């Protein structure tokens, strides 16, 4: 029962004809899903000669075979290494070498990327998702359900961080982590077998599987997997399949609300639009709430599988803009530099404890011990708790600016500048200053004309003068890292030498 593939096989026994997965090319019941998992497991073990503990790299966009592979890998006690398709071949080669992946599963649409990797990495075996699983079983042996013996802390997936603060680190998540994350999401959102969850986040990201594909499948619900996100297609998909949960990052929800179909679309089936991955502008939240659409926010991180905070159905309106409260089986605290809890209303580092916290960083015992201390995961995120017990993220600890002895949290400044309607994107970073040590400067992209002075003066109206940016740099678009977040390391390079 410890194996997460057990969820699917058990549902296949209880409700075999219930729809499990709807893809762009096919849909299948839990009985068919269970069968496909067994078939993929047979391919992995017999044709590709994989044994428990072996690592399996996956290079693919979202598709039905991706989710099938995850459960087949779990069933055999293998370790999945999902690859971010937006990374360069050199970046991916590092992750494959670091994880020791022997085999790669890939899709034909990314064949060129696969060949680039093959020039850098020698794989023992490869499998093309274009090969139909149902016709790939010749000479692979018995596809009947077989579970490897699982220990409590056996690794299941290695998710590499984006590496914005140095070399990427592989967060090792266990099948137990996946179970507790699914349970936490069940309880927070009341996920049931009646839910139809639209999976818009990439399956190579912990958000794609943890929010909320795996939780929905544990509940016996249905997941809908489009190949790519296109706002118009997403709205049509919601209407056609009567989706009940739509999870996305703010950029996804912003595209949906700016789509010409948004105002007239039939969203009656949707009981949750949910957002995570980055701070959500108030204007975006209001656009959904004004249409009478439930819009929630939460917070998570790869190392926590990922869910830590969520807003409940009772609080998403009155506490809009917060990330909610900790989920059921997850404890948190906010601490100072000495690890001592701060008072409510004070900013400190968020630390996390629970069965959803990762096992380790792959092959990095020193970094693991620095991050997990006495069972607590030190997140590196700065947070604040209000008088009602709701939390807000104040930024990254490493991004905090110290100017003349005063702490400046970039997120606070960014939120103020974002209030200006002409702002598309904003990022605030610190620049060295001989007098003050550091001063804040802002990078912005705009949709209409506004001057540097206007932005600075508006910031001074809302913030203490020392928090207002001392300079504004305009860009057509802010640089992004491989996960789509603003790349502040690149912005730091932009300001080197700027006085």
Secondary structure, DSSP 8 states (H G I E B T S, - for coil): --STHHHHHHHHHH-TTSEEEEESS-EEEHHHHHHHHHHHHHIIIIIS---TT-EEEEE--S-HHHHHHHHHHHHHT-EEEE--TTS-HHHHHHHHHHHT--EEEE-GGGHHHHHHHHHH---SEEEETTS-GGG--TTS---S-------TT-EEEEEE---TTSS--EEEEEHHHHHHHHHHHHHHHT--TT-EEEE-S-TTSHHHIIIIIHHHHHTT-EEEE-SS--HHHHHHHHHHHT-SEEEE-HHHHHHHHHSTTTTT---TT-SEEEE-SS---HHHHHHHHHTT--EEEEEEEGGGTEEEEE--TTTTTTTTTS-BEE-TT-EEEEE-TTS-B--TT--EEEEEESTTS-SEETT-HHHHHHHEETTEEEEEEEEEE-TTS-EEEEEEGGG-EEETTEEE-HHHHHHHHHTSTTEEEEEEEEEEETTTEEEEEEEEEESS---HHHHHHHHHHHS-GGGS-SEEEE-SS--B-TTSSB-HHHHHHHHTT--
